[in-house]
Amino acid sequence: MGKLVVVEGLDGAGKRTLAAALTDALVARGAEVVSGAFPRYGRDVHADLVREALHGRLGDLTDSVHGMSVLYALDRRDAAEQIRTDLEKFDVVLLDRYVASNAAYGAARLHQSASGEFVAWVRELEIERFGLPVPDLHLLLRVPTEVAADRAARREEVDAGRDRDAYESDAGLQQRCAFVYDDLAAAGWLAPWRVLDGASAVDLDALAASLVT
């Protein structure tokens, strides 16, 4: 059985870059790796509805924290069987965002902490009710919110297909989300967490070694 490893962090933290570099480091050590990302835009109808809502094309749906969170959760539920299959076939299944993203952003939108009702509701919905595989490890890529915002803005400038959505453009939300992520990591929510400094170089070889030993 392989390990389910999840990269979490703010929008613009560099999760995609870390996931790609870590994949290369794992492969260099002889590990068989498969990677993925949520939401699965262009692959799942629930994810596509999320994108439309975040860009203001589904009326007031975005105003509903629980409604948006259910769409995120349904995207993962539809991927659950594939994740389980991949865990049987690969040494590491590496995901960019997973259940903790739903918990962190929803709690932040409701001005709740990691110990609040919303985080407990997400766990009940996605893990208990939908039966999603539980991660073996979360990697929290922590960066200052202003750094993440600057990266997201620069990404938007150079990639016309990655314009910032309603969540990414909300500086207050991103700040509150950072606090929730820190609390989730401190509590070891769902699984162990390892906090990485996204403002400095990550020792990818050491990280890869710890995942395949």
N, C-alpha and C positions, 0 to 999 in steps of 0.2 A: 504494500500500500504506500502510495506516494504522500508527500506533504503538501498541504494546502497553505500557501503563503500569500498574504495580502498586503499590498502597498497602499497606505492611506495617507491623507494629508490635504491641505487646502488646495483650491484651484490655483495653479501656477507654482506649486511647490516643486515640481519636477518629477512627479511620479512616473510619467511615461518614460522619461530619460533613464531614471533609476531602474525601472523594470527591464528595459532593453539591455542596459549595461550588466545587470545582474544575471539576466538570461545568458549573455555571452560568457560571463565568468563561470556560471554553473556548467555550461556545455564544455568549456575548457577543462573542467575537472572530470569530464566523462559522464555527467548527469544527463538524463533525458528529461527535457523540460517542455512544457506547453504553457503559453501565456494567453491572457485574455483581459478584457476591460469591461467595466460597467459604467454607464448604461450601454447596451449593445445597439447603438444607433445604426439604422439601416438593416438590422437583422431581426429585430423583435418589435412587434406593433406597440407594446407598452412603452418601450424606450423611445420610439418615434413620437408617441403622444407626449411623453415627457419633454422632448425637445421642442415640440410645437407649443406646449404650454409655457415653457421657459422663455420663449420668444414672443409671447403675447398673442398667440393665434388660437387659443382655446378659451376665450372669454375669461371668466373669473376662476378657472380651475386652479391656477397657481396660488390663489389666496388660501386654498385648503391644504394645510400642512399634511393632514392625514390622507387626503385624496392623492396628493403627489407621492407620498411615501408608499401607498399601496401600488401605484404604477411602477415605482422602482422595484418593489418587492416582487411583483408579478414577472418582471423581466428576469429576475434571478430564479424565481420558481421554475420558469420555463427552461432555464439553463441547468437546473440542478442535476438532472439525469446525466447530462454530458459531463458535468464536473465529476460526478461519481465514476463514470467510465474512465475519464482521464486520470483519476487518482489510482485506478487499477493498472493503467498502462505506463504512466510516467513517474519519474522520481520526484519531480516538483511540478505542481500546478501553481503558476504565479499569476495573481489577479491584480489589476489596477482598479481599486475600489471594490467594496463588497458590502456586507450588512452594516458595518460600522459607519460607513458614509451616511446611510439612511438615518442611523441613530444620531450622529453628530449634527448633521445639518437640520434635521427636524427639531431636535432639542434646542438648537441655537435659534431657530426661527420662533420658537415658543418661549424663548428666554428661560429655559430650564437647564438644569445641570445634568451631569451623567447619571446622577442618582434619582432623577425625576421620573414621572409616570411615562413620558414618551419613550425614553430609552427602553424601559421595561416592556412597553407595548410593541416596539419593533422586535425585540427578542422573541416575544411570544408569537408574533405574526410570522416572522421569517424562519426562525429555528424550530419552534414548537409546532406551529400549525402547518407551515409549508415544508418543513423537514429539510431545509438547506444544510449541506455539509458544514460542519463547524471548522473554522480555520485551525491550523496548527500553530501559526505565528502571524502576528500583525507587525508590519514595519511602518512606523509612523515617521514620515519625512517632515521634520519640523523646520519651518523657516519663519522669519518675522512676517507679519501680515503685509507690511508695506513692500517687502521683497516679492512676495507671492503676487501681489496686485500689479507690481511693475512688470513682472514676467508675463502675466496674463495679458496685459495691455500690449506689450511688445509682440507677443505671439499673435494677437489679433491684427496687428499692423502688417505682419509678414505673411499671414495665412488667412486669406479671405473666407475660407470655410470654417474658421474657428473663432467667429465673433463671440464676444462675451455674452452670457445669458443673464437672466435676472438675478441669479444667485451670485455669479462671479462679479457682477457690477456693484454689489452691496457690501461696502467696506465694513459696516457695522456687523453684518451677518458673518463675514469672514473672521472678524475678531472674536466674536462669541463662539464660533465654531472651533477656533483654535483652542479656546479654554476647555470646551467639551472634549475635544480630542485628547488633551492633556489629562483630563480626569479619567477618560476611558482607559488610557494607557496605564495610569497609576493604579487603577482598580483591577487591571488584567481582565477587562471585559471580554467574555466569550473564550479567550485564549491568551497566552502570553503576548506581551508587546515588547518590541525593541525600538527605542527612540533613536533616530538618526539625525545628525545635524545637516540639514539641507543647504546650509550656507558654506559648508566646507567639503572637502573631498571625502567620500566614503570609501573605506577599505573594502573594496568589492571582493577581493580574493579571500580575505578572512571571513567575510559574510557568507560567501558561497561555501567555504569549507565547513562552516558551522551548520549548514543546511543539508549537507550530504554525508556527514559523519554519524 
